[in-house]
Amino acid sequence: MFPPGAMPRLEAFEFSIQLKDFSGGEFALDDLALGHLPSLQSVVVHLLDKWDVSKKIVRKVEEKLSHEADVHPNHPLLSTYYF
């Protein structure tokens, strides 16, 4: 989403994802990387249009976000909401 070094002091990050963008190939799961945000403490993600994509896409996005929070040095709190 952001190039490395773009937001070094960002502690709280809230954003929305159109899940259909991942099923259509517009975005890749690697675009969800959080490791280059060194001060990150919390992440709030709004997953939009869950019912318009396959369960497999939803699961892959959820797993990638969870993995990114787990491997981040600060282990930021991840909150996910569906709309």
Contacts in CASP RR format, 6 or more apart in sequence:
PFRMAT RR
TARGET T0000
AUTHOR 0000-0000-0000
METHOD contacts of the structure
MODEL  1
MFPPGAMPRLEAFEFSIQLKDFSGGEFALDDLALGHLPSLQSVVVHLLDK
WDVSKKIVRKVEEKLSHEADVHPNHPLLSTYYF
1 15 0 8 1.000
1 31 0 8 1.000
1 32 0 8 1.000
1 33 0 8 1.000
2 36 0 8 1.000
2 37 0 8 1.000
3 36 0 8 1.000
4 36 0 8 1.000
5 36 0 8 1.000
6 36 0 8 1.000
7 37 0 8 1.000
8 37 0 8 1.000
8 38 0 8 1.000
8 39 0 8 1.000
9 39 0 8 1.000
10 37 0 8 1.000
10 39 0 8 1.000
10 40 0 8 1.000
11 39 0 8 1.000
11 40 0 8 1.000
11 41 0 8 1.000
11 42 0 8 1.000
12 40 0 8 1.000
12 41 0 8 1.000
12 42 0 8 1.000
12 43 0 8 1.000
12 44 0 8 1.000
13 34 0 8 1.000
13 37 0 8 1.000
13 40 0 8 1.000
13 42 0 8 1.000
13 43 0 8 1.000
13 44 0 8 1.000
13 76 0 8 1.000
14 43 0 8 1.000
14 44 0 8 1.000
14 45 0 8 1.000
14 46 0 8 1.000
15 44 0 8 1.000
15 45 0 8 1.000
15 46 0 8 1.000
16 45 0 8 1.000
16 46 0 8 1.000
16 47 0 8 1.000
16 48 0 8 1.000
16 83 0 8 1.000
17 45 0 8 1.000
17 46 0 8 1.000
17 47 0 8 1.000
17 48 0 8 1.000
17 61 0 8 1.000
18 48 0 8 1.000
18 49 0 8 1.000
19 47 0 8 1.000
19 48 0 8 1.000
19 49 0 8 1.000
19 50 0 8 1.000
19 52 0 8 1.000
19 53 0 8 1.000
19 57 0 8 1.000
19 58 0 8 1.000
19 61 0 8 1.000
20 49 0 8 1.000
20 52 0 8 1.000
20 53 0 8 1.000
21 27 0 8 1.000
22 28 0 8 1.000
22 29 0 8 1.000
22 53 0 8 1.000
22 57 0 8 1.000
22 60 0 8 1.000
22 61 0 8 1.000
23 53 0 8 1.000
23 54 0 8 1.000
23 57 0 8 1.000
29 60 0 8 1.000
29 61 0 8 1.000
29 64 0 8 1.000
32 61 0 8 1.000
32 64 0 8 1.000
32 65 0 8 1.000
32 68 0 8 1.000
33 68 0 8 1.000
34 40 0 8 1.000
34 43 0 8 1.000
34 68 0 8 1.000
34 69 0 8 1.000
34 72 0 8 1.000
34 76 0 8 1.000
35 68 0 8 1.000
35 71 0 8 1.000
35 72 0 8 1.000
35 73 0 8 1.000
37 72 0 8 1.000
38 73 0 8 1.000
38 74 0 8 1.000
39 74 0 8 1.000
40 72 0 8 1.000
40 74 0 8 1.000
40 76 0 8 1.000
41 74 0 8 1.000
41 76 0 8 1.000
41 77 0 8 1.000
42 76 0 8 1.000
42 77 0 8 1.000
42 78 0 8 1.000
42 79 0 8 1.000
43 65 0 8 1.000
43 69 0 8 1.000
43 76 0 8 1.000
43 77 0 8 1.000
43 78 0 8 1.000
43 79 0 8 1.000
44 79 0 8 1.000
44 80 0 8 1.000
44 81 0 8 1.000
45 65 0 8 1.000
45 78 0 8 1.000
45 79 0 8 1.000
45 80 0 8 1.000
45 81 0 8 1.000
46 81 0 8 1.000
46 82 0 8 1.000
46 83 0 8 1.000
47 58 0 8 1.000
47 61 0 8 1.000
47 62 0 8 1.000
47 80 0 8 1.000
47 81 0 8 1.000
47 82 0 8 1.000
47 83 0 8 1.000
48 83 0 8 1.000
49 83 0 8 1.000
50 58 0 8 1.000
50 82 0 8 1.000
50 83 0 8 1.000
62 80 0 8 1.000
65 78 0 8 1.000
65 80 0 8 1.000
66 78 0 8 1.000
69 75 0 8 1.000
69 76 0 8 1.000
69 77 0 8 1.000
69 78 0 8 1.000
END
